[in-house]
Amino acid sequence: MLKHLLTDQDLSQEEIWKIFELTKHLKKRFQDKDFDSLEGKQKIIEQEEPLRSKSLAMIFQKPSTRTRVSFELAMTQLGGRALYLSSSDLQLSRGESIGDTARTLSRYVDGIMARVSNHQDITELAKSSSVPVINGLSDSFHPCQALTDLFTIWEKRRSLKGLTISFVGDGNNNVTNSLLLTSARLGVNLKIGCPEKYKIQGTILDLAKDDILKNKTKVEIFSDPREAVKEADVIYTDVWVSMGRTDEKERVKELAPFQANQKLLSFAKKDATVMHCLPAHRGQEITDEVIDGPNSIVFDQAENRLHVQKAILTFLLK
């Protein structure tokens, strides 16, 4: 049965845990590689290259460091091949429809990953595709990031039960949306600290409503950043000014009280871990002493994009 990953709700709780267990296995196998013997190499081919001879088309309407490198390496390490396609590489720039692009690519490749400006574009891709489509980021959702975030917390803390994540900064963006949906699906509490005009949209809360009730998840929104991080196990932030925005000065001024700095961390649990999905604007949403500090797991989080996406690709394409 054809399955896509367009939003965080395309995976059931059971499927998310299956992906987490697969991530754990693939990460360990990769780190334990034995290249010294022919027998060891053969085992790698058999056990770690489940996508041997498979291909992934990667459509990028926006440039990216982590998304491109992690997906391309993921396919390579799984034995497959990834094809990078920028907007200028496709006939979309000359007026070909998204539907025709999807139908054509489906005849060539085994899967499509797309990083798009408008979420409607990836919805249209999936509608016409006969192979799995993965949302590498849209203006509304970033499911691969949220899965990585929750996996990283689980990996570090060995359990998600009873945990509380505090997101501080812009509460109305694709990262916050996906973090809320995935947290609600897994029963992880979420506190969002942001100014009133930057709070998460009611439509996203409505999407998560059933999971919030079913899993008894607590979702709270605070205008005071100190209250938002109080008793939090994880403090998470993201850039204040997304690619293409023109209101940088206004946003930086209004979001300044929500900077992840040492003073703000003093209101959270002493062992609270710090996360950021990168790229970071050091000195704006997070300070050097916090992102480089002992509580930061930011670069473990970044590495895990590779491992989680290997599991997603295996789950959807194999």
Secondary structure by P-SEA (a helix, b strand, c coil): ccccccccccccaaaaaaaaaaaaaaaaaaaacccccaaaaaaaaacccccccbbbbbbbccccaaaaaaaaaaaaaacbbbbbbccccccccccccaaaaaaaaaacccbbbbbcccaaaaaaaaaacccbbbccccccccaaaaaaaaaaaaaaaccccbbbbbbccccccaaaaaaaaaaaaabbbbbbbccccccccaaaaaaaaaaaaaabbbbbbbcccccccccccbbbbcccccccccaaaaaaaaaccccccccccccccccbbbbbccccccccccccccccccccaaaaaaaaaaaaaaaaaaaccc
